[in-house]
Amino acid sequence: MGDQIRRLTLNDGDHLNTTLYRLQKGWKLHFVLGPSLQHMKVRLFCNHPPSADKSYDRGEFFEVPWQSYSKSKCDQSDNYCEINLHRAGSFRYFFTFSQWKTRQGSGYFVVDPSLKIGTEGDILPLDCICLQTVLAKSLGPYKQWEKRIQVAKESGYNVIHFTPLQELGASRSSYSLRDQHVVSPHFHDDGQKPTYEQVGQFVEKLNKEWSMLCITDVVWNHTSFDSPWMKKHPECAYNLVNSPHLKPAYVLDRIMVHFTLDVMRGKWEDKGIPKIIDDDSHLHAIRSVLLNEVLPQYKMSEFIQANVDDLANQFKQQASETTPAEEPSKEKVEIVQDPKYRRLSSTVDMNKALAMFNIKQSEAESEEERVELCSAAFKNHLYALNSQADSEMLADVNKAIDNVICNVSYHFIQSEGPKYGAVTPDHPIVQEYFCHNGDITDVKTEEALIDTDKAAYVWAHNGWVMGDDPLKNFAEGGSKVYLRRELIPWGDSVKLRYGNQPSDCPFLWQHMLEYTQQTARLFHGIRIDNCHSTPINVAEYMLDEARKINPDLYVVAELFTSSEHVDNIFVNRLGINSLIREAQSAWDSHEEGRLVYRYGGEPVGSFIQPPVRPLVPSTAHALFMDQTHDNQCPIQTRSVFDSLPSAAIVAMACCATGSNRGYDELVPHMIHVVDEERCYPSWNENAGKNSTSEVNMKSGIIAGKRALNYLHQNLGAAEFNQVYVDQVDQDIVAITRHCPISHQSVILVARTAFSHPANPNYTGHVPPLCIPGHLEEIIFEARLVQKHNTPFTKSSTHVNGMCNYSLEIQEHIQLFGSSMCELSDDGDTSSPVQEVDFINFPPGSVIAFRVSLNPNARSAVSFIRSCVTQFGFRMRSMSGNLRQNRTMDFYSIASKLTLNDLNRVLYRCDAEEKDDGHGYGVYNVPDYGSFVYCGLQGVMSVLAKIRPENDLGHPLCENLRQGDWLPGYLAKRLMFFKGTKDLGKWFEAVFTPLSQIPRYLIPCYFDAVLIGAYTILLDCAWKQMSSFVSEGSAFVRALALGSIQLIGQVKTSPTPQLSPTIKDLPMTVNESTGRREQCILSMAAGFPHFSTGVMRCWGRDTFIALRGLLLVTGRFEEARNLILAFGGAVRHGMVPNLLGGGAHARYNARDAVWFWLQCIQDYCKMAPDGISILSMLVSRIFPTDDAEPQPPGFSEKTLVEVIQEVMQRHMEGVSFRERYAGHGLDINMSDIGFNVTIGIDPDTGFVFGGSEHNCGTWMDKMGESEVAGTRGKPATPRDGSAVELVGLCKSAVRWLVELYEKGQFPYDSVAKYVNGKPVKVTYKEWNDLIQANFEKNFWIASDSDKSANKLINKLGIYKDSVGASQFWADYQLRPNFPIAMVVAPELFTPENAWTALGAVEKYLLGPLGLKTLDPDDWAYNGDYKNSYDGNDGRIAKGFNYHQGPEWLWVIGFFLRAKLHFASTTLRDKLIDTIKLVQQVLSRHHVEIEKSPWQGLPELTNKDGAPCPDSCEVQAWSMSCILDALFDMHNVFATTEEEMAKTKTTP
């Protein structure tokens, strides 16, 4: 279990652009095909460079070759594409089908960077980041930076985030840059200008000497309005030349500016708008004046209206020159907006206008009059269009006024706003949306700028649009953000207009590129300012260029999209490594704790995940900050006492954490990015108590923050990656960080103060803390204490904090030294759980405990780890070193287990287990239910769903934590049996220490033991099977496990004893008698209904399933034994339907013997020296039809003789009444139904039999309902010659001809009786007779005349039978003829066969099975419900069992038939056939994976719907699907051989 591999499943149509997948360098990413793609030739492309020396280009995609986990040729379920992740960043993949260029699916994945610190280049994990933001302008002159940054170093931070270091604009906002290429002159020192080189040296020094990384902002979206380069390149802004759609918004903006000026002058006081606005009535007056007095005079609608007279004159002229139409066109005539947004300059499509309005007018007496009428109609239409435009503009203006009113309300009236009071130039009614760059005159004069050269210098401000789609540029055409005044503008900045590519605005792209490259050269990472509004294509381009310089660039952003999916789009496309998250968004301590849990870490006690596992969607990695630099401090919003506990809660998050300079120094106000001009204090260990220019460890909560930052970093470095958050009470939060390696925990308890406490020194009642394990130390305890009430004085030169609070802190002390808590229970340290009482824990207090396992638990964990190490887990010792396996060798025990032993270890359903008589059944989990198996698969099926989700709240996990019942159950049930006893002891030895470890750890170690053992046991099973299985795909191997699930030893369902002359039989000791007995395994027809007793073992089911479950899997001995066992039970020329141990067999299945013969034929061909079975002795239970059961060895014949007997009995005909006929044998059978007749039609050679009173084929449903009157009536008698029986008979006869010709079968014929005299019929004659008569009796030609035969429903199919007593049944479309095609394909004309198979595919093919009846048939009903017992006879008591429900086993024969004809005579169909087979079987792969039974069901209801009354696992379902895969494997192998011989390529 070495390489970390993540597997991403591809599905057709999955475009996962909003799904985030996070990965790490050095990992491998495997793409695997989902079920919807496993039949397609998929081509995968990815832009992750295939090698480290290949540069990254976002638009360059490389095709990734397919590989395979196995040697399987029959399916693509094990195919994968591998990408070795050697580069950090954002990467995209997509896939197509080989013949199509369309992208059928796509997605992204993000690879985290490797951040190196210090002289040794140590890696700083993202979860160890402790970041502090500093306003660069508050660092002062360059030479003073070090002392000011030293505050961060001493406070324990390892990443510094600098706001931009470039020259600032006139506003002095940290994010309004004047020149992106110049270091701010603010940092000048003694007249010396600092250079980028010096900045780089400083950053390097921090890294090498202080092990600190440095990141800074990049501001791509805007620039300061006074940027000198903008004067030369106004095209870089959204102006009225390149963005004429902004003209109406500009005019409206000027209207609002002048309205503000008018209010300041008192112009509207008489209308209720005073100079001081402080009442809601003023808002109503503003709305009224704007709507009724101001705006109407400027006719805003004209920007989107047409000049009616001009257009009417154009129309009139053209109409007079154009031939009028008979009828008006139906195409709409609408306003076409003037692209330059000139007043009354919109137009219409004149051709459409002429087509609609230039028409003949019957009432016109002259051409001139006609033109006038048409023109008038057109003119009226234009008026209507202009009216619509007016309404549209009015709606927009009304929305603008709404937003103006909201803005005024917040700034002037609302209590939470600044309440400006008077309207002044600094506090206008509205902020300007445009940089006017001209004199303030009047609206109309300023509007005239639109048509001058100055229009290029009217620039749109940047800003923030609440609730807007961040993926749309709100300044582009089509957006009405500026017109409707939805923007919260930043009046000092201009929004930049990049266009779609560098050629759209070359200077801007180049200017910002150089700025970005310089930043990437100097810093270890960047924060993308205003990321959500930055055009994403611009950010992609710039980041790609930045990563060329610094491949491990750390990228941070803050998004305000309010949508995780939209966040993921930015994270995916930009490769953002951390998203800033704010603790201050929490409204109480409970929410703050929830954020800790959400933003990182796994649950405590999480399952040990394997290194190869599915890639699951991620939450964006968080940079969780107690305060960001653009928010108020918690002293303002909460209380000063909350500073430390909230910082502590943040520090315990398993993600990157951060803070803002000033938070730790208790600065009681927001340090404003625009207004702040003071410098930060410098570091001085000897700083005075009340100093405003210097700080030290006694200042604010710096000492506490250092302890928290060191703790955070140590927790991350030591992989304390499991988190538990406990809301102790309304204000107290306890957070546990747990290390799954050492099993140490750190428990931090914080008492928050979201409001100022009434009594800051009062502890009150604090619930005790229960600590599981040994309390090693108190890492620290701290609380904030108010020393005096001196009011805060704000320094004029430095950003100073509050001096009247001090931090009381103790670090690394024992519990007895604590001033906050003490141990309960009189100091009992031997208890596995220690309880701590809080004696002095007022608001603002924080304490952190280090807890480890007690010695017994440590020893127990070490033992368990040494056990699971042998399973491949890279388990570490408690100290963190990789440990070696020094315990019992599990593999040596597992490798001795037989497949029968593994049946008991892995499976056994409830009835089977109870049959053993040891008092065991399936394990029941309270509040969940029972497992499906008693063996490991039962619990593994549940764990498989729990483990990936870490669902530790599942009832199974709770059951494991509450007691040791399940481990004991799993071990003890195996100790009753010699073959599994050693394994049971191994489990007992491993599970015993579980009881000595903390209960919360038991689920993860229990799971580790089980998954390791389970994996090896499966491997041992597959190694005992054929190479097709052991080297096959996961799907093949899963199906092959059906061979173990369904084949085993059950007391109440014994198999007849074989001849004593057979020497290599498996033996067992009878528990009752102590004598050695044969151990011939039986096959269960299905679980759970057919698992024990007489209902377990069916002749028909056994021999339909034997080829797949035993021959294909290589279990030839078990196959041989079952063939011989049933051969011993031959009677009346038939093998039993229900075996009943042989002595109690029932003979009512006409088809079972033919499937038996087919299996003998398959065995001879597939088993090594298979032909030798023919000479083996069969111990006959019934030497004659009327004989009583005889013991083994009493009467014996060779298998050849038994086969000949069977054939002879059928040829001469058999008619008998079932032994013990009556309700004791079958409660539902009518008396006449017990009479059985079979024979061979002398004219056709077809086998026939049955009657309308019984059902001797697999469609054997006997009516059971007294209510519906169906009891004793077969639903599907299928008497006469059933098509599959004719095929099976033909296969057997043909085979005997071949054997005779080879001298391997001594008989060349059978005898039929004519007039009482035997007449010899050779097998060759019989074979030829069937061949000659099959097509003419069974084929319904595609051109048949339905009118001549009213019974024909479907054309181009083969009949289901010939000579049925229900004469219409012969013509029904059912899924039986494909069985005959597989066993006797020579009967079928290939073209006819292909046509008939097409009908099956069209009408019968379901998701998992084949419909058992044509849906167009009157008797069709696809939903089987055996529990229904009503008046509807068609379905009562499951009467429609075979009248529509979709059975799985027959789909295997259908696919095999398709493969046969496509690979032999119809080779042009082969490629499409393989696709179909793979497509169909992919659904079975999904079904078997999701089934807790790990099997395929008996049947489904209509269209694949689950059938509650179906067996969950059916032998023939598993077998026949495996058969189909085996046949396809052989088709591939044969095709490859043929290609090799002809030296062709595919």
Disulfide bonds with the S-S distance in Angstrom:
none
